[in-house]
Each structure stands twice: as C-alpha cells, then as structure tokens.
C-alpha cells in the first residue's frame, strides 16, 4: 500500500487520491504538534466521509507515539467520554489503527474498510505446495501463490506521504541476514580449511 501511495503522490495533480497539504516530521514532532496533525487530518476529510467510521492507518511506532502524546497532553482517563486508550481521534468517528506491515513508515492513510482490496490466490498457506521433486540429495518444493492489495476508488482514499519518502529504501537484499552480513557461499576457503 505504501508503494501505491508514494507513486500516486508523485503524479501530483493527476492523482485522484486526496493528499493532505499539512507537513510534519513524525519523529521530531512535539506531543501537541502530533495531536494537531491528526485532528487536522480528520477535519480535512471530504464531507462525504466525515461522519463515516474509518480507521486511520499508521505504523506501530506512530501509533505508540500518538498514545503517549495524548496521555502527556491530556492525562489519564481523558478524551471524549473518558475513553483514553481507544486511539479514537477526539470529536470524530475515526480511530487510529497500527499496521504491522507499515513498521518504520511515516505514511498515514484512511479509507472506508470496503474500499481496501485484498486479492489472493485461492490456495491458502500451507496448501500452496503443489509438487515435490527429489533429485540426487536435493528436494525441490514447487508452489503457487500470489497476493495483491489496493483500493477500489481512489477518491475515497485520504493520505499523508512526506516529500521524498521511499518505502524501498529501508529494504535489504533477500540474501542478507538481519545484521547485514551475507551467507558464506564456500568460496572463501579455497584450501579446504576454515
């Protein structure tokens, strides 16, 4: 979803997605700035969607920062009807929801639940393996699976994407370990030793 939003923002006026003109650095913003950003975000939703219960999707880090900012500014048991902890944006029908797949992302977006599309292969895990072949001492597993996500109606998507954000920048090559090292392919020890 991040890639879709970044690509659409790059289209400028040609994009049909509603991008907010507000800017914020989610990592350095004060508690008050963060709360103001989300209040403005829901206030700027199109009038057709203002009273529709929609989630506002964020990374787990932004979700946590919002919760802490709310507690710091307003204290415990505050909020509309004393509902602190629900992540509901005050005086709106919108709720903050963290998406694990957006970890580390500064993107914020909202759309009606029925507008988010998830297409997947009819076979669910673990039924994706459809052939097992043995050759010498090697076992090869063959499977088939695909997954796609997106939005049905672009005009029903409201988003914030910071300028210059690239969701691919933080990705590593798939042949690297989490610490950034690569597996040894055996070519380093040509004399048979370790």
C-alpha positions, 0 to 999 in steps of 0.5 A, spaced: 500 500 500 505 504 501 508 503 494 501 505 491 501 511 495 508 514 494 507 513 486 500 516 486 503 522 490 508 523 485 503 524 479 501 530 483 495 533 480 493 527 476 492 523 482 485 522 484 487 520 491 486 526 496 493 528 499 493 532 505 497 539 504 499 539 512 507 537 513 510 534 519 516 530 521 513 524 525 519 523 529 521 530 531 514 532 532 512 535 539 506 531 543 501 537 541 504 538 534 502 530 533 495 531 536 494 537 531 496 533 525 491 528 526 485 532 528 487 536 522 487 530 518 480 528 520 477 535 519 480 535 512 476 529 510 471 530 504 464 531 507 462 525 504 466 521 509 466 525 515 461 522 519 463 515 516 467 510 521 474 509 518 480 507 521 486 511 520 492 507 518 499 508 521 505 504 523 506 501 530 511 506 532 506 512 530 501 509 533 505 508 540 507 515 539 500 518 538 498 514 545 503 517 549 502 524 546 495 524 548 496 521 555 502 527 556 497 532 553 491 530 556 492 525 562 489 519 564 482 517 563 481 523 558 478 524 551 471 524 549 467 520 554 473 518 558 475 513 553 483 514 553 486 508 550 481 507 544 486 511 539 479 514 537 481 521 534 477 526 539 470 529 536 470 524 530 468 517 528 475 515 526 480 511 530 487 510 529 489 503 527 497 500 527 499 496 521 504 491 522 506 491 515 507 499 515 513 498 521 518 504 520 513 508 515 511 515 516 505 514 511 498 515 514 492 513 510 484 512 511 479 509 507 472 506 508 474 498 510 470 496 503 474 500 499 481 496 501 482 490 496 485 484 498 486 479 492 489 472 493 490 466 490 485 461 492 490 456 495 491 458 502 498 457 506 500 451 507 496 448 501 500 452 496 505 446 495 503 443 489 509 438 487 515 435 490 521 433 486 527 429 489 533 429 485 540 426 487 540 429 495 536 435 493 528 436 494 525 441 490 518 444 493 514 447 487 508 452 489 503 457 487 501 463 490 500 470 489 497 476 493 495 483 491 492 489 495 489 496 493 483 500 493 477 500 489 476 508 488 481 512 489 477 518 491 475 515 497 482 514 499 485 520 504 493 520 505 499 523 508 506 521 504 512 526 506 516 529 500 521 524 498 519 518 502 521 511 499 518 505 502 524 501 498 529 504 501 529 501 508 529 494 504 535 489 504 537 484 499 533 477 500 540 474 501 542 478 507 541 476 514 538 481 519 545 484 521 547 485 514 552 480 513 551 475 507 551 467 507 558 464 506 557 461 499 564 456 500 568 460 496 572 463 501 576 457 503 579 455 497 584 450 501 579 446 504 580 449 511 576 454 515 
